[in-house]
Structures are given as structure tokens and as C-alpha cells.
Amino acid sequence: MTNYKNIFGKPVKFLATDPDNTEAEGQIWYNSTSGTFKSVVVGEAWSSASNMITARHAGAGAGIQTANFLAGGYSTTNTTNTEEYNGLGWETGGAIPTATRENAGAGTLTAGLIFGGNPPTSALEYDGSAWTAGGSLNTARQSLAGAGTQTAGLGFAGYDVGDSAATESYNGSTWTTLPGTLNNSRYSLAGFGIQTAALAVAGLDSPARTNVTEEWNGSIWTAGGTYPASVSGIKGAGTVSAGLAFGGASSPPTILTTTASYDGSTWTSKPNMAVAKSSSSYAGTTSAAIAGGGIQTAPGTSGSATEEFNKSVNVITGAAWSSGGNLNTGRQVTAGAGTLTAGLVMGGRVPGGSPYTRVATEEYDGSSWTNGGDMNTSRQGAAASNAGTQTAATTFGGAAPGPTLFNNHESYDGSTWTNLTVLPAARAASSGLGTASASLGFGGYAPSLTNTSVEWNGSAWTSGGNMNIARKYLRGFGTQTAGLGITGTAAPGKTTSTEEYDGSSWTSVAGVNSARDVAGAAGIQTLGLLYGGSPPGTTNATESWNGSIWFSAPSLSTARNYLAGFGIQTSAVAAGGGPASTATEEFTGETTALNLKTLTTS
């Protein structure tokens, strides 16, 4: 008699806890704790990812889910911006020579291709850092579709003086018009595949949107399965026999979240995107696609939202900020230290309040704030040993109205602040990092912009290495021998500069994507977050650091500046901020877990 072991090759196991690895896919086991039979199944879903740096639509993209690019597009005007996605977030890439939109894309992140557009440009080839000119299409057009690679590309459909049915192939230098033309001329369609096997999906067949699918075999276009809806601005990824299409706009103009997969003959509905998108970027396969940017709410509105589609035995929960407990005293220009479940903020100011600057300290347990011991000196803009703990932290420097600069230095033991040896010179709007017994203060104004650093060894201050750029309102994290100094206000304005400290000298490394000051920050030298700040105004933008580059991360729920930040990259806190916020937000990094299913008889 056939049984489960005969079919699957494994017996039904008797387990007290569920397995935690993908080898459990398809296996059935009995969980003795819950008294249920369970298995792991493949799931399909979109999950939220990091926003693009620049909101836009109608750009050209290509690549795979974990390594792709988006070039050009329209924000408030046509743009030259290129952004690269690494599977976690977006970073700034090489700019295209001419601002343009409505291009098509093909290839990979390190061997990319864009062509066509408005205004029309020659093909542009990307090596992962810079763009170079290639050959021009024989028929100039915009809103066309692309497929293939940088040296074996395909361009089809689009809009010239009217809808186009033309198909052209690219060999890495020259475009050739092919005799095979689409049966339905159109533009603003989805296209994907390779040079000899591509798919054209939906689009605008003037004056109406269409649901027609056509398949290319290298010489002719033939009818394929009908797409579930008549849409334009649709995007897609994959191959002729395993394709995915998503988003777009229907009639009357409604931006869609619709997603469907193609098996070579039939379209099947899949889970919808969370955010409606049209004319977005796209890349990937049917099991790992990405949709970034695009129109979110109405035609002409540019968006930055990014989502990833995954077909996997794992449930992916995207990184995100969530609300935490409110501070007891709303304030800005405060300092922080500790972790998400054992954090600390101290000092700061309450504009219009009396007193203006504060001595108050508050302690965080991961859900609520309680008042701790007051500092000995009321001040704002002090630095802190942000790698310190809730029961062992220091704060130094700062200012009061006047302005009065302080050289005060205090340590906290979990209940009481104690005055320590003062700084060699008064300074404010500086940054600090390290622990209570091995901290570093750097930058700020004293009273002019400074690039100096000072080191505390638990008993005395000594001079450290000078930063390459003098600045104030900067941020930092890490240890005294492995620290990072980020952004701030330099001459003549806000900077993107990032510098690493090795215990004696500062070295310039890759800067952030967007200049800012008075932000929050958390992490260690090789893994960190920067969030909020002033660009001018306030921002909710977050960037993540992996030790070599900065890339976008999920945004704060509330834009703010002059906030306190502490924690690590995957578990950070943003507290307070301008003008006198009590809000706390907690950052949780992306997580994956097996898609467990309890088996029932129903």
C-alpha cells in the first residue's frame, strides 16, 4: 500500500518544536506540543521594501531582484538620476548624459541597456558605474518595451507619430529593423524575455487600453493568452514560459495593484501589490521580482514605494519603523545611548518652554519611558557615548541660550549623573561614540566649525585625529577604535560626507545619498542607520550602511529633525525631535520565517 513514506521518502516525524530550515519543505510532522500535524508550503506574496531615493515614474530598469537599476524618468521634471538596488535598498548610481523618460531597459546591473525615450536618445550602456553611448534606434520612439541583454537586445512597440508595431534587435553597437512586427501596434506596455523569445503584454492601442499578449519567437509575433485586464503603464519580468506582470492603469484612469503570472499560454492571478503603481521600474523573475517607484495615486504623481515579489517557503517580513512609547517630555537637540530595550535620552530643549533647555533624563525599556536622574547641567546639543548602556553612559559639551558653550562632562550609572573631568575645550553640536570608559567626541563648533577629536580613556581626555571635514550637527556611532562620523553642516552647507575612525585617524569613505544634518543614527562602524534630519525642512528618509555603501531603507513614519538615535542597524530607536516631539519609533530589520501550515481535515 502506498503511504507518505513511499511517496516522499521520509516518515512523518514526531517533534516537540517545528523545524526552522527549508529542508522541511513538503515534509509532514506531528508537533507534540500543539497536538497538530504541520508542513511547510511554498507561498507567493509581495513585501514592502526600501523606498527609492528620488520619487519618479516612467524610468527604465533591468536586472534581477537583488541587483538592478532604474535610470531616468520623471519626477517634477525629466531626470538624469540612476539608482541601483542591492536587494535591501537603493543607492545613487552613475547619471545618464541627458534627462529623459519613457525609455525601455534590458540587461543587468553591470551590463545594462536603455534606449528610446522622450526626448529620444541613442542607446546607453551601463557598466555598473557609468553610461556610454551606443547605437540609435532606426525608429525613434518613446513608451516602448525592451528585452534581452546589452549585446543581444530587443526593442518593440512604442509611440512615434502614432502607435508603433516595429521590432528592432541590438548587437551591442547597432540596431537592426526586423521584418516581424507586432500584430497590435501599441505603447506603454510590458515587455520581457530574451532577444529570441519575448513577450509583449497589454498597453495602449490608441485610443483604448488593451489586454492583448503577443509572443516573439525570434522572427514573428503570435497571439498569446489574454491578460486579465486592459491596462497601460504595466510592467513585467521573467520569460515567455514563466512571466510576471503587475500594476498599470485601467479605464477610467485607476492605478492598479493587479499581479498575474504567465506559463506560456495562460495568465493566472497572483497576490496583489500593497501599493498601486503604474509606469514603475521592474526587474527579476516570477519567483523574485521587484517593482519600484511609479505613479501611486493619480496620473502625473510620482511615487517611490518599492515592493518585492517572492515565491518561497519563507515568509518575508520587510524592515519597518513602528510606533513606540512616547517620551514624558517632548524635546529636540537631545542625545541618546543604549539599546532598544534599555535606552537613554538626556538633555535637549523645548522651544518656547520654561526652562528652554533641560536636565531631564529618560530611560526606555522597549515599550515605555520612565524618568531617570537629572543631569547636573541643563543643556542642548551635547554629545554622548552612544555605544554606552542605560547604566553606564557619558555626555559632554553642549550649549545654552546666549549662546553659552559648555565643556561639562558627566557619567550616568542608571540613577545618578556624576561630574567628570571636563573637555579640553567647550564645544556644542558635536557628536560622540564609544562607551562610558572609552568615548570619542568630534566635530561641532567651538565656537567656529571644528574638525578636532578628543578621546576619553576613563580618567583623562587626550587629542585624537582630525576629521577631513570640519562640521557641526553631525552624527556618529561605533567604538573609539572603529567609529563612523556622518553628514552635518560644513562650509558652505550640508554634506554627504562619511568618515571612518580607527583610533588615531579619520578616512573618507562613501558618502550618504542625500545631504542632511541634525539626524538620528545607530549602529556600529560596519552596519548602521541614519534617519530623519533636515534637507532643509524635515525628512523621514532613512539610509542603511553596510560598511562600504549607503542605500535607502524604510522611512520614518514622522519626518523630524534634531532627534535622538541609538541602538543597532536591525534594532534602532528614534526619539523626540523638532519642534518638541514626544514620538518614539522603533526600527526592525527584515526577517524571514518558514511558511508553516497546520494541516486539517477541512
N, C-alpha and C positions, 0 to 999 in steps of 0.2 A: 504494500500500500504506500502510495506517495505521501510524504509528510513534509513538514517545514525543513527538517534537516536534509532530506533528499534534494529539495529544490534549491535551498540557499547554501547548503554545505556546512551549516553551523547549527548547533542545538539552540533551543530557547533557553537563555541563561536566567539564573535566579540571582538577582543583585539587590543589595541594600541601598545603593545610590546609583543614579543614572550615569552612564559613561559621558566623557567630555571630549571625545575625539571623533573625527569624521569617518573613522573605520566602522563606526556604528551605523552608518547609512544602510537602510534596508533591513537591519537586524532587528529581531523582536526579543525583548527580555521582560521578565516579571520583576517589578520593583516591590520588594517585600515590605518596604516602609510605607508606601502609599497603597499597596494592595492592588496594583493595576498593571496591565500589560502595556508596554510602551515600544515605540520605534522612532527612528529619525527619518524624516522625509525631506525631499527637495522642495524648497519654496521659491516663489518669484515675487519680487517687490521692489519698489523704488524707495530709496532712503535719502534723506536730506544730506547735502554735503556743503562744503565751504562756498560762500558767495564769491563771485568774480570781483576783482578789484575795481573794474570800471563797468557800470551797468551799460548794456548795449544790446542791440539786436541786429540781424542781417549781416553778421560776420561770417567768415569762412573757417571751418575747423576740420581736423582729421587726426587720426591716431587711434590708440587704444584707451581703455578706461583709465589706466594708471600712468599714461604718458601721451598727452595730446596737446594741441594748441588751438587757439582761436585768434584770428588776425582780422583787423579792420572792423567794419560795422558802423552802426550809427548810435550815438549817444544823444547829445544835443546837436552835434554836427557829425559829419564823417570823421573817423579816427584812424590814426596810423598804429594804434596800440596792438601789440601782440601779448597774449597771456598764455602761460604754459601750466598744465595741470599734472600733478605728480601722484594722483590718487588720494591725496589728503587736502590739497588746496592749490590756489593759483598763485603764480609769481610772474613778474614782468619779464617778457622776452624781448627780442630784437624788434624794433619798429619797422613797418613796411615803408617803402620810399614815398608812397602817395596815399593820402587819406581816401578811403574808398569803402563801399558797402555792396551788398548783393553779389559777392563773389562765390565761387564754388571752391571746395577744397578736396585734397586727396593726399595719400601718402602717410607718413609717420611724423612723430615729433622731430626727429633728427634728419629726416629726408622728406620734407613736406612740400606741398604744391598748392598755390591758389591761382585762380585765373578768372577772367571776365570781370564784371562789376560795373559800378557807377560811381565815378567816371571809369570808362574802360581802361584797363592797363594790360600790359603784357603779362604772361605767366611769371610768377615769382616763386623761387625755390628757396627752401629754408633748411639750414643745416643744424638747427637747434639753438643758434645764437644770432645769425644774420641772414638777411634776404638778398638774393641776387636775381637779376633779370633773366628770364627765359624767353621762349618764342611767343609771338602773339597769335591769338585765335584768328582763324580766317574769317569768321563771322563774329564781330564784336557784339556782345550781349551781356545782360545782367539777369539776376534771379535764375541762373541756370543750375544744373546739378553736376556733380563730379563723382568719379570712382577711380580705383586703381592706385598706382604708385607714382612717385616723382619721375620715373623713367619709362613708365608704361601707364599713362593716364588716359582718362576718358571724360569728355565734356559733352553734355547733351541738353536739349531743350533751352529755355531761357526766353528773354524778351529783347528784341531789337527794335524795329519799327512796328512790329507785331509779334504774336506768339511764334516761337521757333520750334522746328522739328529736327534741326540739324544735329548731327553727331560728328565729333572730331576726336582723333586719337593723338596722343603726345608721346614722343620717344625720348624725352629728356632735353630736346632742343627745338623741335619743330612740330607744329600741329598739322595734321592731315585730315581733310574733309572726307568722311566715309560715305559710300553710296547709301548705306542703310539709314533711313530717317524714321523718327517716331511716327506711329500711326495717328497719334493725337498730339498735335503741337500744343505746347503749354509752357508755363513758367511757375516759379515759386513752389516747386515740387521737391520730393525727397529722392535722392539717388545714392546708391551704394553698390559695392561689389568690386570686381576687378575689370581690367580692360576688355576681356573677352567674355565676361559673364556678369552683367549688371542689371539693376532693377530701377525702373522709373515709377514713382508712386504718387498718385493724386496730383494736385496742383491747380493752377488757374488756366483753363481752356476758355479764353475770353468769349463771352463776358462772365461765364459761370465757373464755379469750382467743380472739380471732377473727382471721381473715385476710381479712375482707370489705373490699372497696373500693367506695365509692359516689361517684358524680359528681353535682354540683349544677349545673343549667343556669339558675338564677335563679328557678325555680318548683317543680321537683320533683327528687327524688333518684332516680337509676337505678343499677343494678348496673354496676360496672366490673370490671377484671381482678383476679383473686385474688392477694393479696400472697403472697410465697414462704413466709411463716411466720405462725403465730398468735402475736401479741405484744401486750403493753401497754406503756405508757411510751415508745412510739415517737414520733419527731419527723420533720418533713419540711419541704421548701422547694420553691418553683417554681410551676408552673402545672398545669392539668389535662392538658395535652398534653406537658408537659416537667417532670415532677416527680421529686423525690428523697426517699427515706425511709431512716432509719438508726436503729440502736440498738434499745433496748427490752428487755423481759424476756419469756422464754418460760416454759412449764410443764415440769417444776417450775422454780421461780424460778432462771433463769440469765440473767445480764446479757449482752447480745449486742453484737457488733461489726458485724452484718449491714448491708449497704447495697444498695439497689436503685433503679433508675430506672424511670419510667413514661412511655410515649409516647402516652397517651390510650386505650390498650386493654390493653397488656401490661407486666408488670414484668420487668425484666432485672437479674440480679445484677451488682454492681459491686465494686471492691476494698473490702475491709473496713476499718473504723477500726482504729487500733492499740490504743486503749483502749476497753473495753466501757463503754457508757453507757445509762442509762435515765432518763427524765424530765429530759433535758438542755435547754439552750437551743438555739435554732436560728435560722437566717436565711439568705437568699441564693437562689440559683438552681441548676439542675442542673449548671452549669459552675463555680460558685463559691459553695459552701455552707460554713456553719460550725456546729460542734457544740461547745458549751462547758459545762463542769460536769456535773452529773448524778450518778447512782449509778454507782460504779465497780466495787465488789467484791461487794456484797450489798445487798438491800433495807434501807433505813434508813441507808445510808452515803453521805454527800455527797462529791462529787469536785469538782475544779477544773480538770481537764485539758481543754484546748481543741485541736481539730483543724480543719483547713481542707480541703475537698474542691475539687479543681481539675481541670478538663478543659482541657488546654492543650498547646501544642507545647513548652512549657518544663517541665523537671523542677525542682520547687521543693524545696530543702533548707532546712528550718526552722532558725532560730537555735538554738544549744545550747551548753551547757557541756560540756567533755570533760576527762578527766584529763591533767595534765601531769607533769613530773618532780618528785619530792619534794625539798623543802629538805634540806640536810645537817643543819641544826639546827632542830628544831621549836620554834616560838616564837609569841608573841602580842604585841599592842601594839607592833607594828613599823611601819616606814614604807617606802614604795616609790616608785619612779620609773622612767621609761623606757618601753619598748615590749615587746610580746610576745616578740620575737626578740632584744631587747637590754635586759633589765630588771635591776632592782636592788632589793634589800631590805637594810635596815640596822637594827641595834639590836634592841630588844624585850626580852621577859622570858620565863623558863622557870620557871613556878611549881613550887616545891619543888626546883629545880635549884640548883647551886652553880657559878658565881655566879648570882644571881637575875636580874640584868639583864645584857645582853650588848653587846659591842662588835662582834660578828661582822657582816660584810657578805658577801652572796652575789650572784652575777651569773647571769642566766638567758639562755640562747640560743634559747629556744623549745622545748627538749626536756629540758635538764638544768641543774642548778645547780652552780656551782663557787665555792669560797671566794675572796673578794677581800680587799683590805686592811682591817684592823680600824680602827674609829673610835678617836679619841683618848680619848673619854669614854664609859664604859658607861652606858646609859640606856634608858628605855622612854618611850612616849608622845611621841616627838619628831615634829615636822612635817618635811616635805620639799618641795622644788621638784619636784612630780610631773610637770611638763612637761619636766623636765631629762632628760638622757640617761645612759646607762651610764658614759660617760666624762666627764660634766660635770653633777654634781648637788650639791645642798646639803641639809643637815639642820640643824635648830635647835630649841632648847628641849628639853623632856623632863623626866623625873623619875627618882628612885631611891627605894628604901625609906626611910621615915622620917616623912613624905615630904620629900625634898630636890628643890627645883625648880632647873632649870638655865637659864642664858642662853647656853650654849655654841652656837657656830655653826661648822660645818665644811663644807668642799667636797671633792669626790671627783673625781679625774682619770682613773679607770679602774684605779688601783692603790694610790693613797695618799690618805689624808684629811689635810687641812691646816686648822689653826685659823684662823678669820677673825674680824673684828670681832664682838663678842658682841651679843646682843639688847639693846635699851634696858632691858628688864626680864625677869626669869625667868618662864617660863610652861611649862605642860605640857598634854597632852590638847587641843592646838590643832590647826589644820590649816594646810597650806601648798599653794601652787600656783605656777606660773610656771617660769622657767628659772633656771639657776645664777647668771646675772648680772642677772636681773630677777624676783625672787621676792616672794611675799606671805605673811605669817603672820597668822592671825586667830583670834579666839576662844580657848577654853581656860580654864584657871584660873591666877590669878597673885597670891595663892593662891585668891581667890574668883572666881566666874564673871566673864568679861570679854567685852566686845563690841569691843575695840580691834583695830586692824590696824596692821601695820608693813610697810614696803616696803624691799627691798634693791636697790640700783642697781649692784651690783658692787664698791662701795667703802665704802658707808655705809648705815645704817638711818635712815629717816625715818618719821614718823607718817602713817598712811593714814586713810581714813574709818572711822567706827564702824559696826558692824553694827546692825541694828534690834533684834536679839535676842541678848543675852549667852548663851553656851552653851559646853559642853565636849564632847569626844568627837564633834565634828562632822567632816564630810568636805568636800573641795572639789577642783576641778580647773579647768583653763583657764590663762589668762595673767594677768599683773599688770594688764592693761588690759581684760581680758574674762574674768572669773572667775566661779565659782559656788560658794557656800557652802551646805551641805545638812545638814539634820537635826541631831542632837545632843541633849544633855541640857541643858535650860533650867530655869527655875523656873516651875512646880513639877515638871516631868518631861520626858520625851522629847517632841520636837517634830517636826512635819512641815515646818517652815519651810524655804523655799528663798530665797536672796538672790543677786542679780547684782551684780558689782563692775565699774565702768567705768574704774577707775584713780584715782578720787577719792572715790566714794560708793557705798553699798550700796542696792539697791532690792529690796523684797519682790516675789516672783513666785509662781506657782502652786506649792503645796507637794506633797510626795510623798503617796501614797495611804495609807501605813502609817508611823506614827511609829516611829523607831528611833534608836539611836546605835551607836557602835563598829562601823560597817560598812566595806565596801570601796567604792572609787569610781574611775572612769576616764572620760576624755573631754575635750571642750572645752566652752565655755560654751553652745553651741547643740546639742550632741549628746553625751549622756553616759549612764553606767550607775551604779546604786547597788545593792549586793548584800551579803547577809548582815547581821550585826549582832544587836542584842538588842532584843526587843519587849515584855517581858523573856524570859529564856531565850535560845536561839539561833534564828536563822531562816535559811532558804535562799532567801528571796524576793528577786527581782531586779526593779528598775524601770528603765525607759528614759526618757530626757529628749530631746524634740525641739526644745527652745528655747522652748516655750510650755506644755507639759503633761508630766506624768509618767504612764506607763502600764506595766502589767505586762510582764515579759519572762521567758524561760525561767529556771527556778530553778536555783541551785547544786545539785550532787549531794549535797554535805555541808553541813548547817547549821552555821554557826560565827560567831563574833564576834571583835572585836579583830584583824582580818586586815589584810594589806597589799593595796592595789589600785593598778594602774597600767595604762596603755595608752589605747586609744580605744574608742568605743562598739561598733564592729564587731570589735574585736580586743583584748580585755581579759584581765587576769590577776588571779586571787585566790590569794594565797599565805599559808600559815600560818594563825594564828588560835587561839582558845581551845580547850582549855587550853594545849596545846603541840603544835599540829598541824604536820606536815611537808607536808601535802597542798597541791598546786597544781592549779588548774583554769583552763582557757583558754576564753574565750567567742568564738564565731564567729558573725557576723551571718547573716541569711537570704541565700541565694544562689539564683540561677536559671541554668539552662543548657538549651540546646536538647536535645530528646529525640532524639538521633541514633540511627539504626538502620543496622546493617551488613546489606546485602542478600545473601542466599544463595540457592542453588538448592533447598534442602530445604524 
